[in-house]
Amino acid sequence: MTTPVQLEVGDFNARSASAATAIRHYGEALLDAARRDPRIVCLTADLTLPTETDLFRDHLPERFHQVGIAEANMIGIAGGLARSGEIPFVHSFCVFATRRCYDQIAMQLAYPRANVKIIGVIPGLSTLLGVSHQAIDDIALMRALPNMTVIEPFGPGQVRAAVAAIAAHDGPVYLRLKRADGSEGAADPAEAFSIGRMRILREGRDGLLVACGMMVDVALKAAEGLGREGKSVGVVDMATIKPLDPALAELARQVPAVVTLENHSIIGGLGSAVAELLLEEGVSAGFRRVGVRDTFAEGGSTAYLFETYGLSEAAVIHAFQQASQRGRG
């Protein structure tokens, strides 16, 4: 148990001007869940402020554990706490919460189906810090583990609802979150979230954009752009990447083109999951994946990285046009 407030290595640049005023939807939702359920405990690997767990530390210090820069040890501790009847939420940056301690996650959480929630912050190409901090393979890694649920919510209301849902879910979960930066706005308190269920945000007859996390907003903007060109394009928020909602197959069957959008490698993530489902269900449609190609990326602003590495609105529109031509062929 750690009660004193102390400066951590991970607190560098923890509070930019925008982040300082950001509503910490995840941190508040976790604290709310913990107040409802005394079994919930919080662990962090030297990244309290970036993961918004300082709220938990300050209000429930007896249930807060600062383990230092030791992710593998944190996972082992969490597995033991879960076996003792507690519900650990463990926190780090996405790349450190998954790849750095993958064997421990597999053997101590996924295999025994331990009731542990892994919370990763800074997904994909959303950091100035470059390759060492860019999680472009974490969804693929976590999807591959039996018993693991994988979720990437969009928007503050869905973040809050997802926290409540995974707290009630019995089993290991990987929750992938965009770091609060002041752009999120207020949350809809009535917003619902169900594990394994997609949300249809926009209907369309000419095609379908299937997105998760930060790419949902890009999908909505691309659909609007395509609408100005006379195309009626639907948008699905696929917040649960595993288990994937099987109802997507029937929805995709009704359109000639499907494009997936993810802030992640196109290998093994949402695009792969959707392709597997559609092919196995016999859905015939033009298909394209928007995401990080088979490459590492430099550091930079999110806007710059999305434009440079093909995650922009223009890239989505181009991919949709390609998928549409293939669908007609």
C-alpha positions in Angstrom: 0.0 0.0 0.0 1.3 3.4 -0.9 -0.2 6.5 0.6 2.2 9.4 0.2 2.0 11.5 -2.9 5.4 11.3 -4.7 6.8 12.2 -8.1 7.1 9.2 -10.3 9.4 8.6 -13.3 6.3 8.3 -15.5 4.9 11.7 -14.4 7.2 13.6 -16.9 5.0 15.8 -19.0 2.0 14.3 -17.1 0.2 17.6 -17.1 0.2 19.7 -20.2 -2.1 22.7 -20.3 -4.9 20.8 -21.9 -4.4 17.6 -19.8 -4.5 19.6 -16.6 -8.1 20.7 -17.3 -9.2 17.4 -18.9 -12.1 15.6 -17.3 -10.7 12.3 -16.2 -13.5 10.0 -17.2 -11.7 6.8 -16.6 -10.3 7.7 -13.2 -13.6 8.9 -12.0 -15.4 5.8 -13.3 -12.8 3.5 -11.6 -13.3 5.3 -8.3 -17.1 5.0 -8.6 -16.8 1.3 -9.4 -14.5 0.8 -6.4 -16.8 2.6 -4.1 -19.6 0.2 -5.1 -17.5 -2.9 -4.9 -14.9 -3.2 -2.1 -13.2 -6.0 -3.9 -11.7 -3.7 -6.5 -8.1 -2.7 -6.0 -5.8 -0.6 -8.1 -2.2 -1.3 -9.2 0.1 0.9 -11.3 3.6 0.6 -12.6 5.0 4.1 -11.9 2.4 5.8 -14.0 -0.2 7.1 -11.6 -1.0 10.5 -13.2 -1.0 9.4 -16.9 -3.4 6.5 -16.0 -5.7 8.8 -13.9 -5.2 6.5 -10.9 -4.2 9.4 -8.6 -7.9 9.8 -7.9 -8.0 6.2 -6.6 -4.8 6.7 -4.7 -6.0 9.9 -3.0 -9.5 8.6 -2.0 -8.9 4.9 -1.4 -5.2 4.7 -0.5 -5.6 1.4 1.4 -6.6 -0.3 -1.8 -3.9 1.3 -4.0 -0.6 -0.4 -4.8 2.3 1.4 -6.5 4.7 -1.4 -7.7 7.2 0.7 -9.6 8.6 0.0 -13.0 8.0 -3.7 -12.8 5.1 -4.7 -15.1 5.7 -8.4 -14.9 5.7 -8.3 -11.1 2.6 -6.2 -11.2 0.8 -8.9 -13.2 2.0 -11.6 -10.8 0.7 -9.6 -7.8 -2.6 -9.0 -9.6 -3.0 -12.8 -10.3 -2.4 -13.5 -6.6 -4.9 -10.8 -5.5 -7.5 -12.2 -7.8 -7.0 -15.7 -6.4 -7.6 -14.1 -3.0 -11.0 -12.8 -4.1 -10.1 -9.2 -5.0 -10.6 -7.6 -8.4 -7.4 -6.0 -9.5 -7.2 -3.2 -12.1 -3.6 -2.9 -13.3 -2.4 0.1 -15.2 0.5 1.1 -17.6 1.0 2.4 -21.1 -0.5 0.0 -23.6 2.8 -1.2 -24.9 4.2 -1.9 -21.4 1.0 -3.4 -20.1 0.9 -6.1 -22.8 4.2 -6.8 -24.7 6.6 -6.3 -21.8 4.8 -8.8 -19.6 3.1 -11.0 -22.1 4.2 -14.4 -20.7 3.0 -13.4 -17.2 -0.4 -12.3 -18.6 -0.7 -15.6 -20.5 0.3 -17.9 -17.6 -1.0 -16.0 -14.6 -4.1 -14.3 -15.9 -5.4 -15.8 -19.1 -4.7 -19.5 -18.4 -6.4 -19.5 -14.9 -9.0 -17.0 -16.2 -8.1 -14.7 -13.3 -10.5 -11.8 -12.7 -8.0 -9.1 -13.5 -8.5 -6.0 -15.7 -5.5 -4.7 -17.6 -5.8 -1.0 -18.5 -3.5 0.3 -21.2 -3.2 4.0 -22.0 -1.7 5.6 -25.1 -2.8 3.3 -28.0 -1.2 3.1 -31.4 0.1 6.3 -33.0 -0.9 8.8 -30.3 2.4 9.8 -28.7 5.4 12.0 -29.3 7.6 9.4 -27.8 8.1 7.2 -30.8 8.5 3.4 -31.3 9.2 2.5 -27.7 5.8 3.9 -26.6 3.7 3.1 -29.7 1.4 0.1 -29.1 0.7 -1.1 -32.6 0.5 -4.8 -31.8 -1.2 -5.0 -28.4 -4.7 -5.9 -29.7 -3.2 -8.7 -31.8 -1.3 -10.0 -28.8 -4.3 -9.9 -26.4 -6.8 -11.3 -29.0 -4.6 -14.3 -29.3 -4.9 -15.3 -25.7 -7.7 -17.7 -24.7 -10.2 -16.3 -22.1 -9.1 -12.7 -22.8 -11.7 -10.0 -23.6 -10.4 -7.0 -25.6 -12.2 -3.6 -25.5 -11.4 -0.2 -27.0 -14.2 2.3 -26.3 -14.9 5.6 -28.0 -16.0 8.7 -26.2 -16.2 9.6 -22.5 -19.7 8.1 -22.0 -18.6 4.8 -23.4 -15.4 4.8 -21.4 -17.4 5.2 -18.2 -19.9 2.6 -19.2 -17.2 0.2 -20.2 -15.5 0.5 -16.8 -18.7 -0.5 -15.1 -19.2 -3.4 -17.5 -15.7 -4.9 -17.1 -15.9 -4.5 -13.3 -19.0 -6.7 -13.4 -17.5 -9.2 -15.9 -15.9 -12.3 -14.4 -12.6 -12.9 -16.2 -9.5 -11.1 -17.6 -10.1 -8.0 -19.7 -7.8 -5.7 -21.7 -9.2 -2.2 -21.9 -7.3 0.1 -24.3 -7.8 3.8 -23.7 -6.9 7.1 -25.3 -5.2 9.4 -22.8 -7.3 12.3 -21.6 -6.2 15.5 -23.3 -9.1 17.9 -22.7 -10.9 17.2 -26.0 -13.3 14.6 -24.6 -16.0 16.8 -23.2 -18.8 15.8 -21.0 -20.1 12.2 -20.8 -23.6 11.1 -21.4 -24.5 9.4 -18.1 -27.2 7.4 -19.8 -24.8 5.8 -22.4 -24.9 2.0 -22.3 -22.2 -0.5 -23.1 -22.5 -4.2 -23.5 -19.5 -6.4 -23.9 -19.5 -8.1 -27.3 -22.1 -5.8 -28.9 -21.5 -3.3 -31.6 -23.1 0.2 -31.9 -24.6 1.3 -35.2 -23.8 5.0 -35.3 -24.9 5.6 -38.9 -26.8 3.5 -41.5 -25.9 3.4 -45.2 -26.7 1.3 -48.3 -23.4 1.9 -50.2 -20.9 0.6 -47.7 -19.9 0.2 -44.1 -17.0 1.6 -42.0 -16.2 -0.5 -38.9 -14.0 1.3 -36.4 -12.8 1.2 -32.8 -11.4 3.7 -30.4 -9.9 6.9 -31.8 -10.8 5.8 -35.3 -14.5 6.1 -34.8 -14.4 9.8 -35.1 -12.3 9.5 -38.3 -14.9 7.0 -39.6 -17.8 9.5 -38.9 -16.0 12.3 -40.7 -15.1 10.1 -43.7 -18.8 9.0 -43.9 -19.8 12.6 -44.0 -17.2 13.3 -46.7 -18.4 10.4 -48.8 -22.0 11.6 -48.2 -21.1 14.8 -50.0 -20.0 12.7 -52.9 -23.5 11.0 -53.0 -22.5 7.9 -51.1 -24.6 6.5 -48.2 -22.1 4.9 -45.8 -22.8 3.3 -42.5 -20.6 3.5 -39.4 -20.2 0.9 -36.7 -18.4 1.4 -33.4 -16.9 -2.0 -32.7 -15.7 -1.3 -29.1 -15.4 -5.0 -28.3 -12.8 -6.5 -30.5 -13.0 -9.8 -28.8 -15.5 -11.3 -28.7 -16.5 -9.7 -32.0 -20.3 -9.2 -32.4 -21.4 -11.9 -34.9 -24.3 -9.7 -35.9 -21.8 -7.7 -38.0 -21.8 -10.4 -40.6 -25.5 -9.9 -41.5 -25.0 -6.1 -41.5 -22.1 -6.4 -43.9 -24.0 -8.8 -46.1 -26.4 -5.9 -47.0 -23.6 -3.6 -48.5 -21.1 -4.0 -51.3 -18.1 -2.6 -49.4 -16.6 -2.9 -45.9 -13.7 -0.9 -44.5 -12.2 -1.4 -41.1 -10.4 1.4 -39.2 -8.0 0.9 -36.3 -5.2 2.8 -34.6 -3.1 -0.4 -34.7 -1.3 -2.6 -37.1 -3.6 -4.0 -39.8 -2.1 -7.4 -38.9 -3.9 -9.2 -36.2 -6.2 -6.4 -35.0 -9.7 -5.3 -35.7 -9.3 -5.7 -39.5 -8.1 -9.3 -39.1 -11.0 -10.1 -36.8 -13.6 -8.7 -39.1 -12.1 -10.4 -42.2 -12.1 -13.7 -40.4 -15.8 -13.3 -39.4 -17.0 -12.2 -42.8 -15.1 -14.9 -44.7 -16.3 -17.7 -42.4 -19.9 -16.5 -42.7 -19.7 -16.4 -46.5 -20.1 -12.6 -46.8 -19.1 -11.4 -50.2 -18.1 -7.7 -50.2 -15.2 -5.5 -51.3 -12.9 -5.2 -48.3 -10.1 -2.9 -47.1 -8.2 -2.3 -43.9 -7.2 1.1 -42.7 -4.5 1.1 -40.0 -0.7 1.1 -39.5 0.8 -0.9 -42.4 3.7 -3.3 -41.7 6.0 -0.6 -40.3 7.2 1.2 -37.2 6.4 4.9 -36.9 8.3 8.0 -35.8 7.1 10.2 -32.9 4.9 13.2 -33.5 1.5 14.7 -33.0 -1.5 12.5 -33.5 -2.7 14.6 -36.4 0.7 14.3 -38.1 1.1 10.6 -37.5 -2.4 9.8 -38.7 -1.8 11.7 -41.9 1.7 10.3 -42.5 0.8 6.6 -41.8 -2.5 6.4 -43.5 -5.1 6.7 -40.7 -6.6 10.0 -42.0 -10.1 10.8 -43.3 -8.7 11.0 -46.8 -7.1 7.6 -46.4 -10.4 6.1 -45.4 -12.2 7.6 -48.3 -9.6 6.2 -50.7 -9.8 2.8 -49.1 -13.6 2.9 -49.4 -13.4 3.7 -53.1 -11.0 0.8 -53.6 -13.3 -1.6 -51.7 -16.3 -0.3 -53.6 -14.6 -1.1 -57.0 -13.8 -4.5 -55.8 -17.3 -5.1 -54.5 -18.8 -4.2 -57.9 -16.3 -6.5 -59.6 
